[in-house]
Amino acid sequence: MKLQRLFFVIILLQSCFSLLSQIQDPTTLYRKERDKINDLIHTKLKVSFNFENKELNGQEWVTLQPHFYKTKEVVLDAKAMIIHAVALNDTNLNYNYDGFKLTIELPKEYKKGETFTLYIKYTARPEKVKSKGSNAITSAKGLYFINPTGENPNKPTQIWTQGETESNSCWFPTIDSPNQKTSQEIYITVPNKYKTLSNGTLVSQTINGDNRIDYWKFNQKHAPYLFFMGVGEYEIIKDSYKNIPINYYVEKKYAPLAKDIFGLTPEMIGFFENKLGVDYPWNKYSQIVARDYISGAMENTTAVIHGESAYQMKGQLVDENRQENTIAHEIFHHWFGNLVTSESWSNLALNESFANYSQYLWREYKYGKTSADAHLYENSKAYLDNSDNFDKKLVRFYYDDKEDMFDLISYNKGGTILHMLRSYLGDNAFFTGLKKYLIDNQYKSAEVSHLRLAFEEVSGLDLQWFFNQWFFGAGHPNIQVSYDYNLLEKTVTVNFVQTQTDEFKFPIAIDIFENGTKTRHRVFVDSRDSSFKFVFKSKNPDLIQVNADGVLLANFSENKVLSDYIFQLKNSTNYQHKIEALIKVSENQDQKKAFNAIAEALNDDFYKIRILALEKINLINKWSKKSVINTIKNIANNDPKTLVQAAAIETLGKLTDPELKTIFQKGLTSDSYTVIGKSLVGMYYIDKQLAVKKSKELPVEVKNIIATPLTRIYIEEKDDSEMAFVANNVLAGMYLNNNPKIQEIYKNAYEQIAVSNNTEAIQNLVNDIVAKGKQYKQYNFDQIGVSLLRQLVQKQKTANLSNKYKNIEIIREGIAELIQ
């Protein structure tokens, strides 16, 4: 599962503290592995759909056997269903069903090794499911009907499932636990116009009048949450790796772009195979893109689902494929999560931390170490910047709800911890240990101790200390660093003092720069207060860089001066230290040496450094030289990365210089939509008429992609004719990003629409508020929506508008939808 970050969720959860405080103290709730009374062996399903009622008609033959002890009872998870019949060998059985659990009385006592097959006829009613979702997975209905009656002409009819964590029991009875494994076969009846996707192989397709029965079979065993069905009008773009079929299910519009989006899949599978030393263990790999998907993506075995954000146009892909990390993430799950599954949600790190770290591995292989280190830095920073994460353990046996495990600890912190372990063990031992773990536990479930034992057997090292503090402990080191110089002895003592409560042990790299050379020292910190003495040759070291390789997950406090940061910016090779220095130096551009250092960073080898330097450089100061502006012009015209070109154009736009018009005009012809958007804004401040004219000539799909720069223009222009377009993006701009400048643009847009006479704009804004209010109701966003709508009513009332009463009626209808 790829974590979907929802910025407004944080705001809403903070606003709901009083509600959260009523929940039972999670430290009192021990979350153990689910007991295995019966084991799933095989699951056979026959399903058809009632599109109008959003229901599934199902028949199931589920084969089980007692795990160890004799039993006369089977308990299956089955949420919000109607159970029509339960039988064994054509004999009806007694059962009890409470809407959540189906308890079946067996006709005799079965013992270990004896299998039996239950028949269940049922109706699944996902709209009746009461389970809540999480930050990562925003709903838990299991089965989703998208535009099932076709009433929305702008949205295709689709059906898809989402099983993680325990939601597949919303559409078929099962033991919905990650420590169960079953093979499967599914017969799916759909109208002939639809394609289907499920796990395993499409064995046959049988036409039955206007309908078709697709028979999918999966012989290997995997956890119930990994079952998947997808239905819709898709184009299937075929690819392959070795003899493994690889398919991309996309809407017709995106068929020509499918390989541009997903085409690295075969190379990723091959890379991960080679890195792990374990062949891809399944018979196919398909990816499908779904409308209104409730998360980022999901690793259903051989049938991965992506949200529609995966869809990208050429003008976006020329910048970067924003789905690439996610594609790698879900592929890696097919080893970590699908082949070997965490036995409980407490051990989710065995799934998600590895999938998170796969993104580093892929970027390191494909784009080089600096790209991977940039990803690691951003990944770690997201965890470190949220203080609420500090007290949470990676492996948690105490939590309020299993959905709470899908957070920055299981993903970001876990991935960083694996990188630290790799660095400590060395590549050979690390990847050999992973191979052993996978082979020893394939097609089974595991806990974190299995991983530790595999590494210990391979390396011969005791790793209990590492796992205790990083997997079973909470927090991270907060380190105060100081330096004691002895110029007579030419030595420097580096002092580390840990200020957090729990003491950590860790290896750390220290670089000493002097006379144009760098010497790396590796030391091991094993106490709260540790010191290490080093000899230097010069009069004084130019810089001492702790955590020089950027591996250790920690916060550091050092007393560095501007000259240290300038030297660090120019000489450090690790991305984290370059970024840290660039930010510090940019705060002192009133000094010439600082400005010159930022100007020099404009030519850095790595594009993200160039972008940040462009964003930070201050061209309105006494040190700004024409040569620097000329450098930025050259970047805007010629940088090999279009994202850097866009950043340069945005920076030049701040000058509002008519002489720059030719650069903006060239930008408007770019293949990159980002470059076009920045060029329009730059042009607007020197030739408003031309910028507005060009913006209105853009195709609607391009306007939607660059909605933010266009909104900025239309709001400043007070262009009421574009308010309907702007209204479609207001909620996303205000709540679904963490950029304060963008939030401010859309807050202004909301205020302008609120007093607009444009009924279409009012309707679009209301529709979006209602849709997001319903989608994120579990976070009380429906209440936020009602508040926003009531403010609209008040603003319309006080405005002198001809459509006032019509607009107010539209808004009140929206309020009624959210409070019903």
N, C-alpha and C positions, 0 to 999 in steps of 0.2 A: 504494500500500500504506500503510495506516495502521499506524504503529508500535504494537505492544502492549508495554506496560511490565510486566516481571515482576520484582518486587523481589527475590524469592528467587534469581533468576538471578545477581545481583551477588554475593550471599553465596556461592553455590555455586562461581562462577568463582573467587572469591578463595580458596576452600578447595582449589581444584584447581591451585594455582600450579605445583606440581611437574610436573603433567601438561603444562601449557601451556608450561613451560620447555623441554620436549623438542621442540617444534615448530620447524621450520626458521625461521631469522631472516627475517621477512617483508620486511625491507629488501633482501634478495637476490632477491626474486621480482617481476620487472617484469610488470605485468598490462596487456598491450596490447589494442587492439581486435582482435577475431577476424578473421583473414584471410578475404576473400570469394573463394573459389574458384568456387563455384556460387551462384547466387541463387535463392531460393525465388520462385516466381511464383504458384502456386495449390495449395491443399491440399484434397482431397476425402476425407472419411472416412465409413465405414459402421461403426457400432459397436453391440454388444449386450453384455449383462452376465451373468456367472455370479455371482449374489449369494452363493451358498454358499461358493465358493472365493475370492471377492473378486478376480475377474479380469474383464478386458475382452477380448472377441473383436472384432478389428478388421480392416478392409480399408482400404487407403489408395491413392489415386492422387495422387502428388505431382509437380507440374510444376516443372521447373528449367531454368536455362540458365547457361552459363559466364559468370562476371562479366567477365572480360577475356581471360585466357589460355585456350588450347585445353586440353581435358581429356578423359581416358578413364575417369575415376573419380568417384564420388560418395561422400562420407562423411556419414552421418546419425547424429545422436544418438538412441540407442534403449536405454533403461536396463532391465535385468532382464526382457527379453521372450523369448518363443519366436518365432522367425522361421520361418514355414511356407513361404513362397514369395516370390521377387522376380522380376519380369518386366518386359519392355519390349515393347510391341506383341505381346503374347501369347507372347513368347519368354522362357523362363527364363534368368536371368542368374546368373553366378557371383558369390558374395559371401562375405565373411568377417565373423563376428560374435563379439565378445568379451564380450558382456554390457553393454557401454557404447556402443560405436561399431559401426555397420553400414557396412561398406565394400563398395561395389558396383562391379563391373567393367562398363563400358559396352561395347556391341558395336562402337563406332567412336569416333573422336575428334570431339568436338563443339567448335564455336568460338562466340565471342560472337555473340549474336543467334539462335542455334539453340536451340529449346526441345525438351524431351523429357519424357515422363510415365512415371514408374516406378509399377508396381503392387506393393504389399507386403501380404501376408496375415500376420497376427501375433496373438499373445496377449500382452496386457499384464498383468504380475503385480506390482502396486504393493507388495504385502507383502514382495517380495524385494528391493526397492530398498535400497541401503546408504547413499545420500547423507544427509548430516546437514543440519539446518536451522540457524536463527539465532535471535538474541534476538527479532527481529521476526516471523520465520516459523518456527515451532517444529518443523516437519517438512518433508520434501522428497520425499514419495512421489508427488506429482503427482495421483493419483487416490485418493479416499477413500470407502470404504463405511461408512456409519453404521448400526449395528444391521441388517445386511443380511438376516438370517434372521428378524427380528422377535422374537427371544427376550426382549428387554427391553420389557415392556408400557408402560413409562413414557417410551419414546423412539421417535420415528418412524424409519422406514427412509428414508434419504437417500443420494444419491451426489452428490459435488461434486468439482471439480478446483481445484488451486492451482498455477499455472504459474511464478510468479516465485520464484527467479531462472531456473533452467533445469530445471524439473521437469515441464513438459508433455511432454517427451520420455520420460517414464515411461508415457505412455498413447498416444502416436503418434510414429513416427519423424519427425524433422525436423532442420533445422539450428537448434539451440536457442540462438540468440544474439540479443541485442537489436538488432543492426545488420542483421538480416534482416526483410523485410516480405513478407507474403503475403495474398492473399484466401483465402476458405475456404467450404466447404459441408460440413455434417454431417448424416447420417441416423442418428437415435438410436432404437433399438428398446427399448421399455419396456413393462411391464404397463400395461393401460389405465387403472388407477386413478391413475397418476402423471402429474404435469405435468413438462414439461422446459423448460429455459432454455438458450439459447446465444447467441453473438454474432449480430447482424444480425436478419434477418426470418424468422419462422416461415412458410415458403412453403406447406406442406401437412401434413396429418395423414392417415395411411392405416391403417385398422383391419385387423389381420391376426390373427383369432381373439381370444385373450385379450390379445394385444399390440397395440401401435400404433407406427407409424414416424413420427416427427416429423422433418421436413426443414427445417433452418435454413440460410440462405444469407447470406453477408456479402461484398459485392462490393468494398469498399474494402480497402486493404492495411494490415495492422498486424503487430506483432512476434509471434512464436510464443508468447511467455510470456503473451500476453493472450488466448489461446484459452480458452474456458470451456464446461463442461457442468454443469448442475445438474438433479437429479432428485428428486422427492418429492411427497408429498400436500400441495399448497399451494392456498391461495385466492389468486387474482390480483385485486388491487385496481387499477382503471384510473384513470389521470390523464393529463394532456397538457400540453405547452407548444407554443403555436402549432399546427403540424400534426404535431408529434413525439409519438408515443405514449410515455407514461411508466407503467410498471407496477411494483407492489410485490408480491412473492411472499412470503407469510407463512403460518404455520400458522393454522388456522381460528380458534383462540382469540384471535389477535391481529388478525383481519380488521377488527373495528370500530375498532381503534387504529392501523391502518396509516397513515392520512393524518395522524394526530396525530404519528406518529414521522417519516414521510418526506415529509409534505405540503408542506414548503418547497422541495422539489426543483425544481419549475417556476420558482419565483422565483429560485433560485440560478442555474439555467442562464441565465435572462434577464439577471441581473445580470452574470455573468461574460462573456456575449456582449457586452454594452454596454461593460464595462470594457476588454475586450481589443480590441474592434473586429473580432472574428473570429467569425462565426456558429458555433454548435454544429455540428461537422462530421459527425455521425453520424445514422443514421435512426431511432434509438430510444434510450430510456434505461430499463433495468430494474434493479431491486435485489431481491436474494433474501437471506433470512436462513437460515443453515445451523447445524445442531447440531455441536458439537465442532470448530468451525472453529479453525484453527491460528494465526490472527493476528487483527488488529482488523477489517480489511476489505481488499478488493483491487479494483483499478480495471479489471478485465477489460472490454474495449471493449464498451459498450452492455449489459453484463451483470455488474453489480457485485455482489459477495458481501460480506455482513456477518456477523460472529459473532453468536451469540445474545444477547450483551449489548445488542444493538440493541433487543431486545424490552423494552418498558417498559409498566407499567400506568398508569392515570390518576393514581393517587396518587404516582407518580414524576414523570410529565410535568408535573404542576402545579408542581413545584419547578423543573425545567429538563429539556430534552431532552438527555441526556448524549451522544447520538449525532450531534447537529447538526454539530459541527465535523468529524466523520468524514465525514458525508454531503457537506459542502462540499469536503473534501479529495479524495474520490474523483471528484467531478464535475470539479474543476479538472484532474485527471490526464487527462481526455479531450482537453485541449489539450496539457498538459505531461506527456509520457510516452506517450500513445497517438497523438496526431496527429504530434508531434515526439518522437522517442524518443532517449534517451541511447545513443550508439553503443557504449558499453561500461559495465560496472558501475563503472569508475573515475569516470565522468562522471554518476553517479547523481543528483548535485545538480540536473541538468536536469529530473529527474522529481520527486524527493521534496522538495527545498528549495522548489520552486514550490508543490507541493501543501500543504506546511506553511504557506507564506505566504498561501495562499488563505483560510485560517481567519481570519487578521487582516483581510484585505480584506472578507470576508463580515461579520464582527462590526462592523467600522467602518461599513459600509453599513447594516446592519440594526439595530444597537443603539447606535451612536455611538462616538466616538473613545476615550472612557474604557474602554468594554468591550474594544475592540480593544487598547488599551495594556495593560490587565490581562492579556490573553492573551499579548501580546508579553513582558511581564515574567516571567510564569510559564514561558513557553517558553524564554526566555534563561537564566533561573535554573536550570532543569533541566540545561542544558549547563554553566553556570559552576560549579555545585556539585560536579561530578564532575571531579576533577583529572586523571583518566586521559585526558580528552579533549584536554588542552592541546597535545600534540605531534602530533595527527592533523590531516592536511590535509583540506579539503573535497573537493578533487579528488585522489584517491589512486591512483597507479599502482603502489604497493607495498603489498601487504597479504597476509595469510595466506590468507584465503578470501573469495570474493566476498560471502558472506553477512555478513561483518563490516562491509560498507558500510552496512548498515541500522542506523544508530545515531544518537545525539544530534547528531552532526556533520552528517550528510546531511540530517537533518530539522530539528532546532531551531536549530542554528547557521546552517545554510543559509538558513532562513527569515528569521532576524534579519539576515543579510548582505544579503538582497534588500531588506529594509526600509531598511537604510543606503544602499543604492544608489539606491533610490527617493527618499530624502530628499536625496541629493546631486544627482541629476539634475533633480528636480522631477517632478511627476506627468505633465505633458504629454510630456516626453521619455521618461520611464520607460515609460509605457504605449504610446506610439508605437513605441518600440524593441521592446517585446514583440510588438506586432502585426507588425512587420517580420520578426522572428525566426520567428514562427509561419508566416507566409505563405511566406517564402523556403525553409523547411525542411519544409513540410507533407508528410506521408506518407513522410518520410525520417528518417534518424537524424542526430544532430548531436553535436558536442562543445562544451565550454564556450567555445572561441574563436569559434564561430558566434554565440553570445550577445553576447560582447564586441563583435564587429564590427558587429552590428546596432545596439547602443547607440551606438557611436562614429559610425557613419554618420548616425544620426538627430541626435545631439547636437552633433557636431563636436568633441567632447572626446576627448582621449587617456585611456583607462581602463586601460591596461596596469598601471599602478601599483596600482590598486584590485584588479584580478583577481589580480595576482601575490601580494599580501599576504593577501587574503581567500579566494580560491578555490584558489590553488596554494601558499599558505603555511599555516603552522599557528599556533595560539595566538591571543592577543588582547592588547590593551594592559592592563598593570597600572600604574596611575597614582597617584603621590603628588601631592596637591594642597596648595599652601600659598598664603598671601595676605600681601602686604606693603602696609601702609597708610601713606600720607603725608597726615596730617591737615592740614598746612599747604597743600599743593597740592590737597587733596581728590581724591586719586587712589588707586586700588588696583591693584596688580599681581598677577595670577593666574598662578601658576607650575605648570607640569606637568612632572613627571619620570617617564619610563617606566622601569620596573625589570625588565621582561622582557628576554630576550636579543635577540630580533629587534625592530628599530625599526619602528614603524608611523607612517603618515601618516593624518590624518583631520580632517574638519571637526567642530566641536563647538559646541553652543549654550551660552551663559552668560547667566543671568538675574541682574540686580541689583535687589533690592527696597529701596526707600527711600520713606518718607512715604506709604505706601499705594499706590505705583505700582511697576510692574515694567518694566524695560527689558531687552530681549533683544539680545545681541550674538552674532554668528556669526564664529568665527575658524577658521583652518586650522593645525593642528599639523603641522609638517614636520620635526621633529627630536626627538631623545630628551629634550632639555631646552628647553622653550619657555616664554616669558613674554609676557603681554599686559597692557597698562596701560589702565585705564578711569577716566574722570572721574565723580565723583558730586557731588550737589548738597547733600545733607543733612550733618548733623554726622558721621554714620557710617552706612553701609548696614545695613539690618536683616538681610539675608541675601544671600549670593552662592551661587547654585545652578549647579554645573557639570553638563554633560550634561542641560541643563534640559528638553529634549524627550524624553529617555530613549532616543534613537536609537542611540547608540554602544554597541557590545558591548564592555564593559571592566569591570575591577574598579577601584574608586576608594578611596583611603585619604585621609581628611581628619580634621582635628582640630576636630570640632564639639562644642559644649557643649550642655547640656540646653535652654537658651533658644533655641539655633539650631534644634534639632529641633522644639520646640514651635511656633516660627514657621513652620517648613517644613510641619508637619502642617496648620496652619491656612490657609496661603496658597499652597502649591504646587498646581498644577492637574494635574500629571502623576502618574499612578497609582503609578509606581515610587517616586517621592520621598515620596508620602504613606504608602505602606506602610513604607518604610524608617524614616521619622520615627515612625510609630505604634509600631513595634516598639521603637525606642530609648526613646521616651517612656514606654512601658508598663513598662520596667525600673526606673523611678524614681518609682513611684506613692506612695512614702512621702513625697514632696513634694506639697503641695497643688496647685501649678500643673500638675504632670504629671498628677495624677488628674483635674483639671478638664478638661485637654486631651483625655484619653481619653473622658471623659463627653461632651464636645462632639462628638467624632467619632461618637458613637452616632447622630447625626442627619445624617451625611454623605449627600450626594446619591447616592453610588454604593453599591450593596448590599454589595459585598465589603469595603469599608471598614467599613461598619456591622457586618458579621459579625466581622471581626477585632477591632474595638473591643469587641464583646461577649465574645469569647473571652479578651481580654487584661485587661479591667477587673477590678480587685481590689475586691470589695465588702466584704471583711473587713479594713478598715483605718479609721483614725480620721477620714479625710476622706470616707468614704462617707456620703452624705446620703440621707434618705428620698426627696427629690425625684429623685435619680438612679435609685433603685429603682423609683419610680413611672414614670419614663421608660421603663425596661426593661419594666415591666409593660405599658405602652401599646404598645411595640414587639411584645411577645409576642402581644398581642391584635389589633393593627391594621396591622402593617407590610405593605406591598403585596407583599413577597417572602416566600414561605413559608419559604425557607431562613433568612432573617433572623429570622422568628418562632421557628423551631426553635433558633437560636443563643441567642435571648433566653430561651427556656424552659430551655435547658441551663444558662445562667448563673444564672437564678433558682433552679434546682434545687440549686445548691451551697449555698444558704442554709438548706435543710431547714426552711423556715418553714411551719407548718400554714395560715397565712393565705393562702398562695399556692395552696391546693388548687383553688380555683375556676378559676384560670388553667390548671392541668394538666387539670382536667376538660374545659374547653373545648377544649384541645389534642387530647384524645382523640376529639373529634368532627370534627377537621379532615379536609379532603380530602387533605392531604399526609401520606404515610407517614413522612417525616422528622419532622414535627411530632408525629405519634402516638408514634413511638419515643422522642423526647426527653421527651415528656409522661409516658410510662410510667415512665421512670427517675426523673423529678422526683417523681412520685406515690409511687413505691416507698419513698422515704425519709421520707414523711410518712404514708402509709397503705399498708403492704405488702400487706395482704389484698386491698384493692381493685385495686391495680396488678397483682398476680398473677392475680386473677380476670379482669380486662379483657384481659390478655395471652393467656390461654387461650381467650378467646372470639374471637380474631382468626382469619380464614381462613388456611389453611396458606400460600397464596401470599403473603399480606401478612407473615406471620411470617418467611418466607424472605427477604423484602426487607429487613426490619428486624432481621435476625438478631443484629447486634452488641448493640444495647441489650437485647434479650431475653436474650441469653447472659449479659450482665452481671447481670441480675436473677436468672436461674436458677442461676447459679454462686454468687451470694451467698446465695440461698435454700437451696442444696444440694438442689435439686428433682430427684430422681433420675428422676421421671416424664418430665422434659423432656430428659434426657441424649441420647436418640436423635436428637432434633431438633438439639441443640447439636452433636453429633458430625459432622453433615453440613457444618459450616462451620469446623471447627477448623483444617484445613490452610490454607484461604484466609486466615483471620484471622491465622495465625502467619507466613505467608510471602508472601502476595500483596498486601500493603499496606506502606506505610512509616511508619505511625503507631505510635509506641512504646506508646501507651496501649492501642490496639486489640490489638496483639501481646500485651501483658501479659494482657489479658482472656482471649484464646484459649489462651495458655500455661497459665493457671490452669484453663481448661476441659479441656485435655488431661490435666493432672494429676488432675483430679477424675474424669474418665472412666476413667483408667488404673487406679484402685482401685475402680471401680464394679462392682456385681454385675449391671448392666443389660446383658444379652447383646445386645440390639438396638443399644444404643449402641456397644458394642465392635465389632459387625459393621459398622455404618455408618462408624465411624472407620477400620477396617481397609480397607473398600472404597474409601474416599476416598484413603487413603495409597497403595494399590496402583494406583488409576487415575492419580493424579498422578505416582507414581513411574514408570509406564510412559510417560505423556505427555511427561514432561520428563527422560527417561533420558539424553539427550545432555548434560545438565547435571549428571549423577550424582545426580539426585534419587531414583533408585531406591535408591542407597546411603543417602541420608538417610532414606528410608522404612524400609529394613531396620533402621536404627539406632533409629528411633522405635518400630517394632514390637517389637524386642528389649527396649527399655525397658518396653513394656507387659507383656511376658511376666514380667519380673522383678517389676514392681509387683503383678501379679495373684498371683504365687507367694507374696509376702509378706503378702497381704491375707487376711483370714478371710472368704471368700465361698463361698456355696453353689454358684455357677455357675463357680467358678474353673477347673476342668479343661475345661469346655465352652468357656469364653472363651479359654483358652490354646490350645486346638486351632484355634479360628477365627484367632487371631493367627498361629500357625505356618503355617497354610495361606496366609495373606497373605505371609509371609516367603518361602515356597516359590515363590509366583507371581513375586515380584520377583527372585529369584536364579536362576530357571531359564534 
